Amino acid sequence: MAERKYKTLKEFYPFYLTEHSDRVCRNLHFVGTTGLFILLVNFILNPTWYNFLFMPLCGYGFAWVGHFFFEKNKPATFQYPGFSLASDFIMYYHILTGQIGRKMEEAKAIIGKG
């Protein structure tokens, strides 16, 4: 079966959420993205190459641990890097505002994984 090609962020995001059904994986994404924001502020205040280098290492490092060890799937970043990055920030917002449970249920209904 051919893998679906997503053309818009709106149609990609439900797929992205269903690839993050494990709570530990989502929490690791949240930790990594929080760390990325902290490192971004640090980079703005102290612009050094290593502060810049640690941003993607923190963001992707936590996320990939979540995928490889808890979710046991391949991160969407490999096939959809732009949509995946944007979706991570959207998911971060949904976790932060307590909407993630409802958004996960909506995504499962759209994708058919529920």
Summary of the structure (lengths in Angstrom):
residues: 114
radius of gyration: 14.6
end to end distance: 20.0
largest distance: 49.2
contacts: 314
relative contact order: 0.19
helix: 76%
strand: 0%
